[in-house]
């Protein structure tokens, strides 16, 4: 990838994603522009909502009823950038879906560490980012069996067995920012053309942006969370794109994936060669982690 003059992550993002909205792929442009309008309306709606005072809390020790999650979703529609509302949603999300599989201690999540101002700034970027949190107990490949049990339509037993033989970056847990785009981001090259990026180009870009590739665990759980958040009712990569997940590898190659329409089926590709770059193949990233994670270049 040709080097260009970039002074920071924000400038790097603009350089690489300007083509995502104005590039030659008109269908993707329309989707991106629609997402921008939605994001701006979310910010406008959230700005008029009052922010409940932060309060100390602990994970519940009894079953969390479905109505608690429904109320958390409804509240989040009106306080979309409020840290307490986000904590309430994810606490109910993990409490409802993983009660009986994980104990209260393993489901527990810390306070959301991000301010409303910071979250609003993330939503204005390209691709937009939103907060996400994953308990450490659900970050490793062995725990994917719990994820499959919680969401039976998403993964087959064969998928779970295959992933459990993979190399997963189990250090990705806690609070983080994730890409809040339906179409896979990171498909625009340095010339603002939607051609897809090779793994080497992605790794270089992520290093410059201070981000890491997602794992299958993060992608699967964040996909389910995104579906329920803010009334989206959509899973990532349901418009014909695929995402390379650099945090999980099978026999040396990164795993790729996409969700199939509203059914929530996660289709995984266990062989995505490092040099493959196609217009529909992007990637998913995490950043702003609350756990100490060095950049990819320092770990490989």
N, C-alpha and C positions, 0 to 999 in steps of 0.2 A: 504494500500500500504506500502510495506516495505521501511523503510528509508535507504538511501544510503548516502555516503559522497560526497557532491557536494559543490564546493566553490563559484559557481555563476551561473547566468542564462545560460551562454554559455556552461559551463560544463554540466548543467542539460539537455540542449537541445541535446548535443552529446550523453549523456547516454540514453535518451529516444528515439532518432530517429536513432541511429545506425542501429537498426533492420529494419527500414523503407527501407533502401537500401540493406542490406545484410541479411534480415530476410528470413523466409521460404516461403513467398508468392512471387513466382518468377514473376508472372505477375505484381504485384505491384513494385517489384524490378526493372523490366525493365522500367516501367513508371517513377519511381523515377530517375533512371539513365539518361533517356532521358531528364527529366526536368533539371537535373544538367548540361547536355551538353548545353541545350538551354540557361540556365542562364549564363553559362560561355561565350557563344558566344555573348550574349547581353552585358555583361560587356566589352568584348573585342571591340565590335562595338562602344559602347558608349565612350570608352576611347579615340578613335581617332577623335571624333566629338568635334567641338568647342562649348563652353558654352556661350550663349548670355548673355550680362550684365543684371543684375537684374534691374527692373524698377518699379516705383510705378504704381499702377493700381487700377481701380474700376470696379465693376461688370457693364456690359453694361445695359443701360436703354432702349434699343430697342431690337427687336428680333434678335437673333444670327442665321444667315443662316446656313444651313447644311454644306456648304462649309467650314465654319470656323472650325467646328468639324473635318471635313476630313483633313484639313490642320494641325490641332493640332495633330491628330493621326499620320500623315505622319512625322511631325517634331519629335514626341516622339520616332519614330522608330530609329532615329539617335542620339537622346540626351536622352536616357532612364533614366538616373540618374540625370538629370539636374532639379533643383527645379523650375525654371521658365517654362520649358517645361511641367512639371507636372501640375503647376498651370494653364497654358494655356489650357491643355487638360480638366481638371475638370471644369474650368470656362465655356468652350464651351459645355461640357457634360451636365451640369445643365442648361445652357442657352438655349440649343436646346430642351431638353426633358421636361423642366418645365416652359418654357415661356407660359404665359397665365394662369398658375395654381398658380404660386408663383410670387410675385413682385420682382423687382430687389434687394431690400434690403434683402428679405428672401433667395434669391439665392446666395447672396454674400458670397464668401469664402475668408479667410485671406491668406496672403502670406504663401507659403510652408516653414515651419520652419527648415527643415532638410537639412544638407549639402550633397553634392555629395558623400563625403567619407563615411558618415554614411549610406547612401542608398546602396552604394556598399557593405558595410559590411553586411547589412541585406540580400542582395541577395546571399551571400556566406554561410549563415546559413542553418540549417535544422529544420523545413521547411523554405524555403526562405521567406523573407518579402518584401513588397513594400509599398510605401506611399498610403494612401487613405484619402479622406476628405468627410464629409457629413455635409450639413448645418443643423443647429439646427431645422429649420422648418420641416425637413424631418426625424427627429430622433424619433418622438413619433408615437404610433400605429395609431392614428387618421389620420396621414399624409399618411398612406399606400394606401389610396384611390387615392392619387395623383400619387403614384408610379405605381399602377395598370393601371391608365389611360395613363401614359407615356409609359408603356410597356404592352399593352393589352394581349399579348400572355403569359405573365408570371403568372398572378394570376387570379383566378375566383372570382366572387362576394362573393361566399360562403367562400373562403379562407380569403378575406379581412374582412368580418363580423366576422369570427372566431378569427382572430388575434386581431381585435379591442376590443374583450372581454378578451384579455390576459393581463398579466402584463409585460410591456416592460421597459427595463432599458433606459429611455429617456435621461439619462445623457451622453450617448455615441454619441458624435458629435464632429465636428472640425477635425483637422488632426490626423492621427493615422497610425500605421503600421498594415497590415493585412497579413494573410498567402497566399502566391502566389503559391499554389499547386492545381493541378487539382483533384487528389485524396485527400480525407479527411485526414489531418494529425492527430496526437495525437491518434494513434491506437496501439502504441507499449508499452507493459508493461515494468516493471523494469528488466525483464529477457530477453528483446529484442525480445519478441515474439509478433506477430501481433494478438492479442486477443481482442482488444478494451479495453476501460477503463470505469469503472463505473463513475457516476457523482461525487462521493466523491473523486475518484482518480484523475479525471480531475481537480476538484477544488483545490486539493492539489498541483498538477503539475503547474497549472496556478499561484497559489500564489508564488511558488518557482521561476517561470519565470517572475513574475511581470506583468502578462497579465490578461485579462478579456475575458469572453465568448461573442461571437457576439450576436446581436439582429437580428430578422427577417429583420428589416429595413436595417441594415448594410450588411447582407448577400445578400439580394435581390439587393441592389444598387451596392455593390462592385462586385457582379456576372456580372451585366450588364456592369460595367466599365471594368472589366477584359476581357470580351468578345471583347471589342473594342480596348483595349490597346495593343500596340506592335505587332499587327497583329496576336494575339493568335487565334481568331475565335473559342474559346472554353469556355464553362461555367464550373464552379466548380462542382465536383461530378457527372460527366457524364460517369464515368467508373465503376459504380456499388457501389460506396461508398455513405454513408450518413453522414451528419454533425449535431452534437448536438449543439444547439444554447442556451447556458446557460443564455443569457441575456433576453430571452423572455420565459414566462411560461404560461401554460394554466392549470388552476386548480391545481397548484403546481408542475406540471411536465414540464421539459424543452421541447421546440418544436424542432423537427428535420426536416431536409430538404435535397433535392438534386435537381439539374437541369436535365431535360430530354433532352439529346442530344443537337442538334443545334437549336431546336425549341424555347428554352428559357423558357419552362414551368417549374415553380417552384412547386415541389410536397412537401407538408408539412405534417408532422406527428405530431399531436397534443398531443400524449401521448407517451413519451419516459421515461419509468420508471427509477428511479434513479439507480437501481442496474443492469440495462441492460448493458452488454458488449459483443459485437460481432465483428468479424474480420473486417466487412465492416463499422462499426459505429465509426466515429471519432468525431472531433469537429472543430470549427473555433474560432479564437481568435483575439483580438485587443490589442495593446500596444502602448507605446510611445505617449500617448494622450497629446494633448495641453490643454485639460481641466483637472482640478484637480480631479482625481478619485482615491479613496483608493482601496486597494486590496479587493477581494471578502470576505475574512475572516473578514475584518473589517466592512463589510456592512451587514452581515447576522448573 
